[in-house]
Amino acid sequence: MIKAINWIGLKTFIERDTQRFIRVPIQALVTPWISALLYIFIFGLVIGSRIDLIGDVRYIDFVLPGILMLNLMTASFSQTSSSLYFQRWVKHIHEVLVAPLSYFEMVTGYVIGGMIRGMIVGLGVFAIAIFFTAANIANFGLFIFYMLAVSIVFSLIGLLVGLWAEQFEHLSVLNVFVIMPLSYVGGIFNSITMLPEFLQPIMLFNPFFYFIDGIRYSMIGVSESNLTFGLFLIFGLIFGLGALVIHLFRIGWRLRE
């Protein structure tokens, strides 16, 4: 028999989790917006004004989707990883585990918190781009889909890191050594055709390339990847990572220590 969802408990869980970053708006929201502003100004205008068109579009229009996606991924990841880690650190996670919530509802609450922060950061970056006449949307439905779907993926990854981390410094390991490098070579500031020929086939195995290229297509209608494969990849990651995180919560991995 399928248990009914505890909507009141889930709503309370989400409100509590979102209050975490609302209480520190400069760190959680303003900082990534300032970072995006600098990226857009330097790479989009200062350097971009000296670069020829890429795919018949202005350089600033080409790089904006990648900048938006990078900040969205980082915000979603940071929200869930830090939230879960600190709850483990102060032993508050024990109260969460005995709450009248299923493991699915717990994970869903964390993920929605990550999605909300990621969406606010992403939409803020888009609003900043309006002042640089670089805010384009070719397909609004796909634009919202990619923002929501990728924020779910990185919220789930954040939970995995939040479970694994034993020290505060561990929370930045994935961001520094995986998210940033793979995003930069995944096409934020350049077309894949600009890479050396021997690197171009390798980039097809970089999942970040499909995240960035997908939202770029939704914004300016230009794509260099197989969008269908990218969609299957995103859905596969959501279901695969979601199942893994729920399983780890169920067996209490590093939660009941």
C-alpha positions as CSV (number, residue, x, y, z in Angstrom):
1,M,0.0,0.0,0.0
2,I,1.4,3.4,-1.0
3,K,1.8,5.8,1.9
4,A,0.1,9.2,1.4
5,I,2.6,12.1,1.2
6,N,2.8,14.2,4.4
7,W,2.2,17.6,2.6
8,I,2.3,19.6,5.8
9,G,5.5,18.0,7.0
10,L,7.1,18.4,3.5
11,K,6.0,22.1,3.4
12,T,7.5,22.7,6.8
13,F,10.7,21.0,5.8
14,I,11.1,23.1,2.7
15,E,10.4,26.3,4.5
16,R,13.0,25.5,7.1
17,D,15.6,24.6,4.5
18,T,15.0,27.7,2.4
19,Q,15.2,30.0,5.4
20,R,18.8,28.9,5.7
21,F,19.9,30.8,2.6
22,I,17.3,33.6,2.9
23,R,19.0,34.5,6.3
24,V,22.4,35.0,4.5
25,P,21.3,36.7,1.2
26,I,24.7,38.3,0.5
27,Q,26.5,34.9,0.6
28,A,23.8,32.8,-1.0
29,L,22.4,35.2,-3.6
30,V,24.3,38.5,-4.0
31,T,27.8,36.9,-4.3
32,P,26.9,34.7,-7.3
33,W,25.1,37.7,-8.9
34,I,28.2,39.9,-8.6
35,S,30.4,37.1,-10.0
36,A,28.0,36.7,-12.9
37,L,28.0,40.4,-13.5
38,L,31.8,40.4,-13.7
39,Y,31.8,37.5,-16.1
40,I,29.3,39.1,-18.3
41,F,31.1,42.4,-18.3
42,I,34.6,41.1,-18.9
43,F,34.0,38.1,-21.2
44,G,30.8,39.4,-22.8
45,L,31.6,43.0,-23.4
46,V,35.3,43.8,-22.9
47,I,36.7,40.6,-24.6
48,G,33.5,39.8,-26.5
49,S,33.6,43.1,-28.4
50,R,36.9,41.9,-30.0
51,I,35.7,38.4,-30.9
52,D,33.9,37.6,-34.2
53,L,30.4,36.1,-34.2
54,I,30.1,32.5,-33.0
55,G,27.4,30.6,-34.9
56,D,26.0,33.9,-36.3
57,V,25.4,35.2,-32.7
58,R,27.2,37.8,-30.6
59,Y,29.8,36.4,-28.2
60,I,27.9,37.8,-25.2
61,D,24.8,36.0,-26.3
62,F,26.8,32.8,-26.7
63,V,28.5,32.9,-23.3
64,L,25.5,34.1,-21.1
65,P,23.7,30.7,-21.0
66,G,26.9,29.0,-19.7
67,I,27.4,31.7,-17.1
68,L,23.8,31.3,-16.0
69,M,24.1,27.5,-15.9
70,L,27.3,27.5,-13.9
71,N,25.9,29.7,-11.2
72,L,22.6,27.7,-11.1
73,M,24.6,24.4,-10.7
74,T,26.8,25.8,-8.0
75,A,23.9,27.3,-6.0
76,S,21.9,24.1,-6.1
77,F,24.9,22.0,-5.1
78,S,25.9,24.4,-2.3
79,Q,22.5,24.5,-0.8
80,T,22.0,20.8,-0.3
81,S,25.5,19.9,0.5
82,S,26.0,22.5,3.2
83,S,22.5,22.0,4.6
84,L,22.9,18.2,5.1
85,Y,26.5,18.5,6.3
86,F,25.8,21.0,9.0
87,Q,22.8,19.0,10.2
88,R,25.0,16.0,10.5
89,W,27.7,18.1,12.2
90,V,25.4,19.5,14.9
91,K,23.5,16.2,15.2
92,H,20.2,17.9,14.1
93,I,19.9,15.2,11.4
94,H,18.7,12.8,14.2
95,E,15.6,14.9,14.7
96,V,15.0,14.9,11.0
97,L,15.2,11.1,10.8
98,V,12.6,10.6,13.5
99,A,10.2,13.1,12.0
100,P,7.0,11.8,10.4
101,L,8.5,12.0,7.0
102,S,9.5,9.2,4.6
103,Y,13.0,9.1,3.1
104,F,11.5,10.1,-0.2
105,E,9.9,13.2,1.4
106,M,13.2,14.1,3.2
107,V,15.2,13.9,0.0
108,T,12.5,15.8,-1.9
109,G,12.5,18.6,0.8
110,Y,16.3,19.0,0.4
111,V,16.1,18.9,-3.4
112,I,13.3,21.5,-3.6
113,G,15.3,23.8,-1.3
114,G,18.3,23.4,-3.7
115,M,16.0,24.0,-6.7
116,I,14.6,27.2,-5.2
117,R,18.0,28.7,-4.5
118,G,19.3,27.6,-7.9
119,M,16.3,29.1,-9.7
120,I,16.6,32.4,-7.8
121,V,20.3,32.7,-8.6
122,G,19.7,31.7,-12.3
123,L,16.8,34.1,-12.8
124,G,18.9,36.8,-11.1
125,V,21.7,36.3,-13.6
126,F,19.2,36.5,-16.4
127,A,17.8,39.8,-15.0
128,I,21.4,41.2,-14.9
129,A,21.9,40.2,-18.6
130,I,18.9,42.4,-19.5
131,F,21.1,45.4,-18.8
132,F,23.6,44.1,-21.3
133,T,20.9,43.3,-24.0
134,A,21.9,39.7,-23.8
135,A,18.7,38.2,-22.2
136,N,17.2,36.1,-25.0
137,I,14.8,33.2,-24.8
138,A,14.1,31.2,-27.9
139,N,12.0,28.5,-26.2
140,F,10.6,29.4,-22.8
141,G,9.4,25.9,-22.0
142,L,12.9,24.4,-22.6
143,F,14.5,27.2,-20.7
144,I,12.5,26.5,-17.6
145,F,12.9,22.8,-18.0
146,Y,16.7,22.9,-18.2
147,M,16.9,25.2,-15.2
148,L,14.7,22.9,-13.1
149,A,16.1,19.6,-14.3
150,V,19.8,20.6,-13.9
151,S,19.1,22.1,-10.5
152,I,17.6,18.8,-9.4
153,V,20.7,16.9,-10.6
154,F,23.1,19.1,-8.7
155,S,20.8,19.2,-5.6
156,L,21.1,15.4,-5.5
157,I,24.9,15.5,-6.1
158,G,25.0,18.0,-3.2
159,L,23.3,15.5,-0.9
160,L,25.8,12.8,-1.9
161,V,28.7,15.2,-1.0
162,G,26.8,16.3,2.2
163,L,26.7,12.6,3.2
164,W,30.3,11.9,2.3
165,A,32.0,15.0,3.8
166,E,33.8,14.6,7.1
167,Q,35.2,18.1,7.2
168,F,33.8,21.5,6.1
169,E,36.6,21.7,3.4
170,H,35.3,18.6,1.8
171,L,32.2,20.5,0.6
172,S,34.3,22.5,-1.9
173,V,36.2,19.5,-3.3
174,L,33.6,18.6,-6.0
175,N,33.1,22.2,-6.9
176,V,36.8,23.0,-7.3
177,F,37.9,19.7,-9.0
178,V,34.8,18.7,-10.9
179,I,32.1,21.3,-11.5
180,M,34.3,24.3,-12.3
181,P,36.8,22.5,-14.6
182,L,34.3,20.4,-16.5
183,S,32.0,23.5,-16.9
184,Y,34.9,25.6,-18.3
185,V,35.9,23.0,-20.9
186,G,32.3,22.1,-21.5
187,G,31.7,25.2,-23.6
188,I,30.9,28.2,-21.3
189,F,33.2,30.6,-23.1
190,N,33.8,28.8,-26.4
191,S,32.4,26.6,-29.1
192,I,33.4,23.0,-29.0
193,T,34.8,23.5,-32.5
194,M,37.4,25.9,-31.1
195,L,39.0,23.1,-29.1
196,P,41.9,21.1,-30.5
197,E,40.6,18.3,-32.7
198,F,41.8,15.5,-30.4
199,L,39.7,17.1,-27.5
200,Q,36.5,17.5,-29.4
201,P,35.4,13.8,-29.3
202,I,36.4,13.7,-25.6
203,M,34.0,16.5,-24.8
204,L,31.1,14.4,-26.0
205,F,31.6,12.4,-22.8
206,N,31.4,15.5,-20.6
207,P,27.9,15.8,-19.1
208,F,28.4,19.5,-18.4
209,F,28.6,20.1,-22.1
210,Y,25.0,18.8,-22.6
211,F,23.7,20.9,-19.6
212,I,25.3,24.1,-21.0
213,D,24.4,23.4,-24.7
214,G,20.8,22.6,-23.8
215,I,20.1,25.9,-22.0
216,R,22.0,27.7,-24.8
217,Y,19.7,26.2,-27.3
218,S,16.7,27.2,-25.3
219,M,18.0,30.8,-25.1
220,I,19.5,31.5,-28.6
221,G,18.5,28.5,-30.7
222,V,22.1,27.4,-31.2
223,S,23.1,23.8,-30.4
224,E,26.3,21.8,-30.9
225,S,25.2,18.6,-29.1
226,N,22.7,15.8,-29.6
227,L,19.8,17.3,-27.6
228,T,17.9,14.0,-27.4
229,F,20.9,12.3,-25.9
230,G,21.2,15.2,-23.5
231,L,17.6,14.8,-22.3
232,F,18.1,11.1,-21.7
233,L,21.3,11.9,-19.8
234,I,19.5,14.4,-17.6
235,F,16.6,12.1,-16.8
236,G,18.9,9.2,-16.2
237,L,20.9,11.2,-13.7
238,I,17.8,12.4,-11.9
239,F,16.4,8.9,-11.5
240,G,19.8,7.2,-10.8
241,L,21.0,9.8,-8.3
242,G,17.6,10.1,-6.7
243,A,17.4,6.3,-6.2
244,L,20.9,6.2,-4.8
245,V,20.4,9.1,-2.3
246,I,17.1,7.6,-1.0
247,H,18.8,4.3,-0.6
248,L,21.6,5.9,1.4
249,F,19.1,7.6,3.6
250,R,17.2,4.4,4.1
251,I,20.3,2.5,5.3
252,G,21.4,5.5,7.4
253,W,24.8,5.8,5.7
254,R,26.7,8.4,7.8
255,L,23.5,9.7,9.2
256,R,23.3,7.8,12.4
257,E,26.9,8.2,13.5
